[in-house]
């Protein structure tokens, strides 16, 4: 299954969203993610330079409990 088909699959929208830390292996679901301190927010204009198609995406960089920085689409 391609990433594109997962992104367009309505069933995929009901799955639990989580983000993990590569350093300490902690895992954060949406509510815990938003509770982490926001270190940086990259606006769509900054992100667009790295994309090959037009998109309005914001990237949030948050600090894990271990101090590592974790990025995810906001």
C-alpha positions in Angstrom: 0.0 0.0 0.0 1.4 3.4 -1.0 1.6 6.4 1.3 -0.7 8.2 -1.0 -3.4 5.5 -0.7 -3.1 5.6 3.1 -3.4 9.4 3.1 -6.7 9.2 1.1 -8.1 6.2 3.0 -11.0 7.4 5.3 -10.2 4.5 7.7 -6.7 5.8 8.2 -8.2 9.0 9.6 -9.6 7.1 12.6 -6.3 5.6 13.6 -4.4 6.8 16.6 -1.9 9.5 15.8 1.4 9.2 17.6 4.9 10.6 17.4 8.0 9.0 18.8 11.4 10.2 20.1 14.4 8.7 18.3 16.6 9.2 21.4 14.6 7.9 24.3 11.9 6.0 22.4 9.1 7.8 24.2 5.8 7.8 22.3 3.3 10.7 22.4 -0.3 10.6 21.3 -1.9 13.9 20.1 -2.9 15.2 23.6 0.6 14.4 25.1 2.3 15.9 22.0 0.5 19.2 22.4 1.5 19.3 26.1 5.2 19.2 25.2 7.0 22.6 25.0 6.9 24.1 21.6 10.4 25.0 20.5 9.7 26.2 17.0 6.9 26.5 14.5 7.9 26.6 10.8 5.2 28.4 8.7 4.0 27.1 5.4 6.2 29.6 3.5 9.3 28.1 5.1 8.2 24.5 4.4 7.1 25.1 0.8 10.8 25.5 -0.3 11.3 21.8 0.4 8.1 20.5 -1.4 7.7 19.8 -5.1 3.9 20.5 -5.0 2.0 23.4 -3.5 0.8 22.7 0.0 -0.1 24.6 3.2 1.8 22.7 5.8 3.1 23.9 9.2 5.8 22.0 11.0 5.9 22.0 14.8 9.2 21.2 16.6 8.6 20.2 20.2 11.1 19.2 23.0 10.8 15.7 24.4 11.2 15.0 28.1 14.7 13.8 27.4 15.6 17.1 25.7 15.6 15.9 22.1 13.8 17.9 19.4 10.9 16.2 17.6 9.2 17.5 14.5 5.7 16.8 13.2 3.2 18.4 10.9 1.1 20.8 12.8 
